[in-house]
Amino acid sequence: LLYSIICSIVNTNSLYAALLLSKVYQEYEDKDKTFLASH
């Protein structure tokens, strides 16, 4: 999955892809924190 994300960043607009990736990463990080806090 990570490899395909890197490839998509290389193959598309790097700035847009980086912003999108950071947004997705932030959402996953928030979910992980919520998950850890609830358990």
Biopython code that builds the backbone (N, CA, C, O; Angstrom):
import numpy as np
from Bio.PDB.StructureBuilder import StructureBuilder

atoms = [
    (1, "LEU", "N", (0.844, -1.206, 0.000)),
    (1, "LEU", "CA", (0.000, 0.000, 0.000)),
    (1, "LEU", "C", (0.882, 1.260, 0.000)),
    (1, "LEU", "O", (0.676, 2.173, -0.800)),
    (2, "LEU", "N", (1.850, 1.291, 0.895)),
    (2, "LEU", "CA", (2.731, 2.457, 0.987)),
    (2, "LEU", "C", (3.472, 2.676, -0.331)),
    (2, "LEU", "O", (3.642, 3.810, -0.778)),
    (3, "TYR", "N", (3.910, 1.580, -0.946)),
    (3, "TYR", "CA", (4.631, 1.676, -2.223)),
    (3, "TYR", "C", (3.741, 2.273, -3.297)),
    (3, "TYR", "O", (4.186, 3.117, -4.075)),
    (4, "SER", "N", (2.480, 1.839, -3.347)),
    (4, "SER", "CA", (1.555, 2.355, -4.359)),
    (4, "SER", "C", (1.263, 3.837, -4.126)),
    (4, "SER", "O", (1.093, 4.602, -5.076)),
    (5, "ILE", "N", (1.208, 4.232, -2.859)),
    (5, "ILE", "CA", (1.000, 5.650, -2.532)),
    (5, "ILE", "C", (2.189, 6.476, -3.019)),
    (5, "ILE", "O", (2.016, 7.549, -3.596)),
    (6, "ILE", "N", (3.386, 5.967, -2.782)),
    (6, "ILE", "CA", (4.593, 6.666, -3.237)),
    (6, "ILE", "C", (4.599, 6.776, -4.756)),
    (6, "ILE", "O", (4.939, 7.824, -5.307)),
    (7, "CYS", "N", (4.225, 5.701, -5.427)),
    (7, "CYS", "CA", (4.178, 5.703, -6.892)),
    (7, "CYS", "C", (3.163, 6.717, -7.402)),
    (7, "CYS", "O", (3.420, 7.432, -8.372)),
    (8, "SER", "N", (2.011, 6.775, -6.743)),
    (8, "SER", "CA", (0.984, 7.723, -7.173)),
    (8, "SER", "C", (1.446, 9.160, -6.966)),
    (8, "SER", "O", (1.108, 10.044, -7.753)),
    (9, "ILE", "N", (2.218, 9.393, -5.908)),
    (9, "ILE", "CA", (2.771, 10.730, -5.674)),
    (9, "ILE", "C", (3.736, 11.105, -6.802)),
    (9, "ILE", "O", (3.735, 12.235, -7.288)),
    (10, "VAL", "N", (4.545, 10.147, -7.199)),
    (10, "VAL", "CA", (5.515, 10.392, -8.268)),
    (10, "VAL", "C", (4.801, 10.611, -9.605)),
    (10, "VAL", "O", (5.212, 11.448, -10.408)),
    (11, "ASN", "N", (3.724, 9.846, -9.832)),
    (11, "ASN", "CA", (3.046, 9.877, -11.120)),
    (11, "ASN", "C", (2.049, 11.009, -11.265)),
    (11, "ASN", "O", (1.624, 11.310, -12.380)),
    (12, "THR", "N", (1.661, 11.648, -10.164)),
    (12, "THR", "CA", (0.694, 12.737, -10.236)),
    (12, "THR", "C", (1.315, 14.026, -9.740)),
    (12, "THR", "O", (2.519, 14.091, -9.490)),
    (13, "ASN", "N", (0.497, 15.045, -9.599)),
    (13, "ASN", "CA", (0.968, 16.319, -9.075)),
    (13, "ASN", "C", (1.489, 16.099, -7.661)),
    (13, "ASN", "O", (0.716, 15.779, -6.758)),
    (14, "SER", "N", (2.781, 16.266, -7.465)),
    (14, "SER", "CA", (3.418, 15.934, -6.191)),
    (14, "SER", "C", (2.870, 16.764, -5.032)),
    (14, "SER", "O", (2.674, 16.243, -3.934)),
    (15, "LEU", "N", (2.627, 18.037, -5.269)),
    (15, "LEU", "CA", (2.140, 18.911, -4.203)),
    (15, "LEU", "C", (0.748, 18.487, -3.757)),
    (15, "LEU", "O", (0.486, 18.353, -2.562)),
    (16, "TYR", "N", (-0.147, 18.275, -4.725)),
    (16, "TYR", "CA", (-1.507, 17.854, -4.399)),
    (16, "TYR", "C", (-1.516, 16.509, -3.689)),
    (16, "TYR", "O", (-2.237, 16.317, -2.711)),
    (17, "ALA", "N", (-0.712, 15.583, -4.188)),
    (17, "ALA", "CA", (-0.646, 14.254, -3.599)),
    (17, "ALA", "C", (-0.099, 14.314, -2.171)),
    (17, "ALA", "O", (-0.575, 13.601, -1.288)),
    (18, "ALA", "N", (0.893, 15.163, -1.953)),
    (18, "ALA", "CA", (1.476, 15.301, -0.617)),
    (18, "ALA", "C", (0.460, 15.876, 0.361)),
    (18, "ALA", "O", (0.371, 15.429, 1.504)),
    (19, "LEU", "N", (-0.304, 16.868, -0.088)),
    (19, "LEU", "CA", (-1.338, 17.457, 0.772)),
    (19, "LEU", "C", (-2.411, 16.430, 1.093)),
    (19, "LEU", "O", (-2.854, 16.324, 2.237)),
    (20, "LEU", "N", (-2.830, 15.673, 0.084)),
    (20, "LEU", "CA", (-3.849, 14.648, 0.283)),
    (20, "LEU", "C", (-3.344, 13.564, 1.225)),
    (20, "LEU", "O", (-4.069, 13.113, 2.111)),
    (21, "LEU", "N", (-2.087, 13.146, 1.026)),
    (21, "LEU", "CA", (-1.514, 12.105, 1.866)),
    (21, "LEU", "C", (-1.411, 12.564, 3.323)),
    (21, "LEU", "O", (-1.703, 11.799, 4.243)),
    (22, "SER", "N", (-0.997, 13.807, 3.525)),
    (22, "SER", "CA", (-0.872, 14.324, 4.892)),
    (22, "SER", "C", (-2.237, 14.426, 5.558)),
    (22, "SER", "O", (-2.359, 14.218, 6.766)),
    (23, "LYS", "N", (-3.270, 14.748, 4.768)),
    (23, "LYS", "CA", (-4.627, 14.833, 5.301)),
    (23, "LYS", "C", (-5.111, 13.449, 5.727)),
    (23, "LYS", "O", (-5.676, 13.281, 6.808)),
    (24, "VAL", "N", (-4.884, 12.466, 4.866)),
    (24, "VAL", "CA", (-5.281, 11.096, 5.174)),
    (24, "VAL", "C", (-4.507, 10.574, 6.385)),
    (24, "VAL", "O", (-5.080, 9.934, 7.268)),
    (25, "TYR", "N", (-3.203, 10.851, 6.420)),
    (25, "TYR", "CA", (-2.369, 10.404, 7.533)),
    (25, "TYR", "C", (-2.846, 11.001, 8.848)),
    (25, "TYR", "O", (-2.901, 10.312, 9.867)),
    (26, "GLN", "N", (-3.191, 12.289, 8.821)),
    (26, "GLN", "CA", (-3.665, 12.959, 10.025)),
    (26, "GLN", "C", (-4.956, 12.316, 10.525)),
    (26, "GLN", "O", (-5.144, 12.146, 11.730)),
    (27, "GLU", "N", (-5.847, 11.958, 9.592)),
    (27, "GLU", "CA", (-7.109, 11.317, 9.966)),
    (27, "GLU", "C", (-6.851, 9.944, 10.595)),
    (27, "GLU", "O", (-7.467, 9.590, 11.600)),
    (28, "TYR", "N", (-5.940, 9.179, 9.999)),
    (28, "TYR", "CA", (-5.604, 7.870, 10.559)),
    (28, "TYR", "C", (-4.968, 8.017, 11.944)),
    (28, "TYR", "O", (-5.246, 7.232, 12.851)),
    (29, "GLU", "N", (-4.122, 9.020, 12.092)),
    (29, "GLU", "CA", (-3.449, 9.250, 13.367)),
    (29, "GLU", "C", (-4.471, 9.602, 14.440)),
    (29, "GLU", "O", (-4.381, 9.129, 15.573)),
    (30, "ASP", "N", (-5.446, 10.439, 14.075)),
    (30, "ASP", "CA", (-6.500, 10.806, 15.026)),
    (30, "ASP", "C", (-7.326, 9.584, 15.404)),
    (30, "ASP", "O", (-7.702, 9.427, 16.566)),
    (31, "LYS", "N", (-7.613, 8.716, 14.435)),
    (31, "LYS", "CA", (-8.369, 7.492, 14.710)),
    (31, "LYS", "C", (-7.594, 6.580, 15.646)),
    (31, "LYS", "O", (-8.167, 5.975, 16.552)),
    (32, "ASP", "N", (-6.286, 6.483, 15.422)),
    (32, "ASP", "CA", (-5.450, 5.644, 16.279)),
    (32, "ASP", "C", (-5.451, 6.169, 17.708)),
    (32, "ASP", "O", (-5.537, 5.392, 18.659)),
    (33, "LYS", "N", (-5.356, 7.486, 17.861)),
    (33, "LYS", "CA", (-5.357, 8.087, 19.191)),
    (33, "LYS", "C", (-6.689, 7.832, 19.884)),
    (33, "LYS", "O", (-6.733, 7.520, 21.074)),
    (34, "THR", "N", (-7.778, 7.969, 19.124)),
    (34, "THR", "CA", (-9.111, 7.736, 19.679)),
    (34, "THR", "C", (-9.250, 6.269, 20.082)),
    (34, "THR", "O", (-9.790, 5.960, 21.144)),
    (35, "PHE", "N", (-8.764, 5.378, 19.236)),
    (35, "PHE", "CA", (-8.831, 3.947, 19.500)),
    (35, "PHE", "C", (-8.027, 3.589, 20.752)),
    (35, "PHE", "O", (-8.498, 2.836, 21.604)),
    (36, "LEU", "N", (-6.826, 4.128, 20.855)),
    (36, "LEU", "CA", (-5.974, 3.837, 22.009)),
    (36, "LEU", "C", (-6.564, 4.427, 23.284)),
    (36, "LEU", "O", (-6.462, 3.826, 24.354)),
    (37, "ALA", "N", (-7.178, 5.599, 23.174)),
    (37, "ALA", "CA", (-7.755, 6.255, 24.344)),
    (37, "ALA", "C", (-8.986, 5.502, 24.851)),
    (37, "ALA", "O", (-9.264, 5.488, 26.050)),
    (38, "SER", "N", (-9.721, 4.873, 23.924)),
    (38, "SER", "CA", (-10.956, 4.184, 24.301)),
    (38, "SER", "C", (-10.683, 2.777, 24.830)),
    (38, "SER", "O", (-11.575, 2.138, 25.387)),
    (39, "HIS", "N", (-9.456, 2.295, 24.657)),
    (39, "HIS", "CA", (-9.132, 0.953, 25.134)),
    (39, "HIS", "C", (-8.104, 1.028, 26.266)),
    (39, "HIS", "O", (-7.700, -0.004, 26.803)),
]
sb = StructureBuilder()
sb.init_structure("model")
sb.init_model(0)
sb.init_chain("A")
sb.init_seg("    ")
for serial, (resi, resn, name, xyz) in enumerate(atoms, 1):
    if name == "N":
        sb.init_residue(resn, " ", resi, " ")
    sb.init_atom(name, np.array(xyz, "f"), 0.0, 1.0, " ", f" {name:<3s}", serial, name[0])
structure = sb.get_structure()
